[in-house]
Amino acid sequence: MLFPYGISDFKEIITQNYFYCDRTNLIPLIENTGKSLLFLRPRRFGKSLVISMLENYYDIAKKDQFEKLFGHLQIGKKPTPLHNQYFILKLDFSCIGAYGDTKELQQFLMDYVNEQIRVFNKYYKDYISDEIVIHPNNAISSITSLLGVIKNYETSIFLLIDEYDNFANELMLNKTISNPDTDDPYTLFVKKDGPLRTLFKALKSGTNSDGFDKTFITGVSPVVMSDITSGYNIAKNRYLDIRFHRLCGFTSEEVQQCIKQIVSECDLPPDMADKTYEMMKIYYNGYRFSNKANEYLYNPTLCLYFLEALQDFCEFPEQMMDDNLAVDTQKITYISNLPIGDTLITDLMQKNASIHIQKVQSRFGIDDLLMDQSKDHQFIASYLYYVGALTMADVTEDGDLALKIPNLVMKSLYIDRIRVMLLENPAIRDNGIQSAKKLYQKGDIQPLCDFVINHYFKILSNRDYAWANELTVKIAFLTLLYNDILYIMDSETEIDRRYTDLTMIIRPDKRHFKIFDILIEFKYVALGDAKLTGEKVRGMDQKELDHLSCIKESMDAAIKQANQYADALKQKYSELRLKSFAVVVLGFDRISWQAI
């Protein structure tokens, strides 16, 4: 198989026999559900390939290529009457630079649109004889000229806009304060009749059967479109529509078929197919874009990254995260810098955590996000959903929508951010990671406990954390231990319908290393419950601490739970080299632990 990693050109994928999951059956749906559609999905989820599919399907200049490109696909068996009946004007806003002042940004935008109209004019020279006038400093006038020419022909335009919010989102990440009087780059460019809003007003004015007869727009979030407001208020939202759920992303069946073929070609043991599927499911599955959907989808770019490595080397890639997606950390960092953002992100590290909101907001602007005072933080939660950091889990008994972190790849981004939030000094972070290595390499947890006491606890004791409990402690350990190069990491592995606090299961392809599987069960005892002061606790020697009745009681409970989980893990995994620990924390001052 040839995997089209980084390729979003539909024609290249089909003619070069790349792996392709057929979504052409959804073309009639796109065609019949509105003249102007807005479709949103997280970064690198296959939106550009959808745009390219539509471009090749509707382009009048590719009429003689229809059978070659679509004849063997679902749409080829029953094409719609509109196939190859349009001129195509394609705008990809990810090509526009997001740096400089507003005047420079405006020029970037005008130059790009002008260039695309120039390409359009040259491409359709055999169909359009009239001159389209390009105005170097005013793409709006160039659009007017284009529309004036097109109305003289029977063929109209299908307008395709890819990543409509790409460069505007880059500007948005620098805006953290809502102030209508502030002339920041985002506000000047998107709002207040800025260049982007003006451009969309021009495109809107040309939306008719003699101009832009159909429009399909992709992006990540609705924030920019909402801030454009009346500039383009004609697009129908199709990104929460159950009928569009499968338009982007891979299904479990599609992933399993690829795995089976590669395992066979590599002559790997038959059970490797199941192990590979479980790995990909834990790390890449979990996206649900409608609360009516009965399946979760896989991130296609991450799947292609993994499958290509598996096919090329007959083994898993070194790390489960594709570095090209690591930029998504910026979105989580942005939210964590908002007034309630750090607490919300940390809360998501709880066992089986989810955020409950009334609904995912289909339209909201930057000010809604920055000033989100809603009880359920619906705008911040909705933003995290759109960027792929949360997904739809279920509808609660109360009728609320539960959002959760979709998979371990996304969870790792949260963990990375929390680590930086709590340990700002890179050298100290590195020391913490080195102390964590001694646990899984030597089975020695003491250096890690010492680091947590000397660094994390000093930070946490100075903050007013309402969530000061075993969750806080678990987060401290998890941020230092997280390692997807060697382990399947999960802070809440489900065993017999119960959740362990932290497990590190060696990846199937890393079992040849001399490292341990790890299980840790945490308990937290508040100073008030122990009827002790921090000063008193810090003055105790370790033996005295271990013999406190509250510590012994919590330790016994932790050992009992850890033993139950360890037995269940040993039944699930046949090759475990398990080291189990019970850890009890008293306040943010001392730690007592036992190896089990």
C-alpha positions, 0 to 999 in steps of 0.5 A: 500500500502507498499511504498519502501522508501529507498529500491532499491532492485527490487526483494524485492520490487516485492516479498514483494508487494511494490508499484512499477511503472513499467518501464520494458517496457524500457528494450528493449530500454536499450538493443538496444541503445548501448553496453555501456550506461551512464545514469544520474539523480539527487540524490535519483531519482531511479537510483539504482532501475533501476540497480537492475531491470537490474540485476534481468532481465539479471542474468543467475542465476535467470532464474528460477525466471523470471516468479515470478519477471517479469511475471506480468510486461510489459516486462513479456508479451514479454521478449527479447531473452537476458533475464537471459543470462549474468553473472552480475558484479555490482559495486556501487561506493557509497560504497567507502569512500571519505576520506584520501590521494590518496594512501588511496583512491586508496586502498579503491577502489582496496579493493572494486573492489576485494571484488565484484569480490570475491562475483562474483566468489562465486555467480557463482561457479556452472557456473564457475569452473576456478579460478579467482585470486584476487590480494589484492593490485591490482584490475586491475590484478584481473579484468584481471584474471576475463576476462581471465576466462570468455572468456573460457565460452559462457556466457559474463558479463553485467557490472552494475556501480551504482553512478560511480561519487559518491565518486569522487564528494565528492572530487570535492566539495573541489576543487574550483580553477583550477590549472593544477599544483595543486595536490589536491585529485580530480586531483590525483584520477580522472585525471593524470592517477589516480586510477579511470581513470586507473580502467575505462581504465581496464574496457574499455579494457575488453569491448567485446563479450568475456568479458563485453558485455554490460555496464550500468552506472549511476551517477549524472553529467558528470564531472567525466566521462569527466575528465577520458577522454580517460579512458572510452570514449565508453559510449553513453550518454542517459541521455538527450534522450527523450526515456529515460525520464520516466526511473526514476521519477513518473508521475502525473497520478501515483501520483494521483492514490496513493493519491486517494487510501490513501484518501479513506482508511483514510476516508478523505474528497473527496476534500483532494485528490485535495489539496494533489495533489496540495501540492505535485505538488508545492513541488515535481514536475517539473523535465524535462530531455529532451526539447522534453518531454511534461510532468514534473516528480516527485522526487520519493524519496520525493513522497514516503516520503510524501505518506508513512507519509500520509498513516501512519498518514492520514495527511501531514508530518510536513516538505515537505523536506526529511532530507535525501535530504538536503545534496543537499545543498552542491552542491548549496553551492559549486556553490555559492562559485565560482566567479560568483556563488552567483550572479547567485543563487540570480538572480534565485530568480527573478519573474519567473526566468530562465537561458538561455543557448544554450544547456545543456552540455553533457560533461564538466570537473572540469576545465570547471566548475571552469573557466566558463567565457561563457556569459551564464554560460553554464557549471555552469547552466548545473551542476545545472541541473544535480544535480537537482537544475535546470530543463528544462523549455522551448525553447525560441523564440531565440532558447535558452534553459531556465532552471528554479528551478523545485519546492519549495523543491529545491527553499528552498535550494537556500533560505537557502544558500542565508540566510547564505550568507547574514547573516553568524552569526547563532544568528543573523539569529535566531533573524531574524526568530523570528522577522518574526514570529511576522508577521504571528503570530501577524500580526505585520510587524514592527519588521521584517522591523527593522531587515531588516534595521539593519542587511540586509541593512548594509550588502547590502549597502557594496556590489556592487549589480547590482540587487539592487531593489525590488528583493533584498528586496524581497529576504531579507524578503523571507529568513526570512519568509520561513517556509514550516512546516506551509505554502505553500511558494511562492515568485511569486504566479501566480494569473490571469497570474500575479505574486505577490511578496510574499505570504504565504498560510497556508497549508490545514492541518495547518489551525487550528493554529492561524496564518495568511495568508500573502501577501506582495507587494514590491516597491524599490526607488533608492536614485538617483531617490529620489534625496536624500543621504543615510545620509539625508534619515537616518536622517528623522523621519518616518512621514517625510519619508512616505510623500515623493512624491516618497514614496507615489507614489510607495506606492499607486502602491503597494497598488493597486496591493496588493488589486488586488492580495488579491481579486484573492487569496480570490476567489481561497482560501475560508478559508483565514485569509489574512493580506496584506502589501505594503512595499516601500524601499528607497535605502538600508536605510529605509522602509515605509509600510502600512497594507491593 
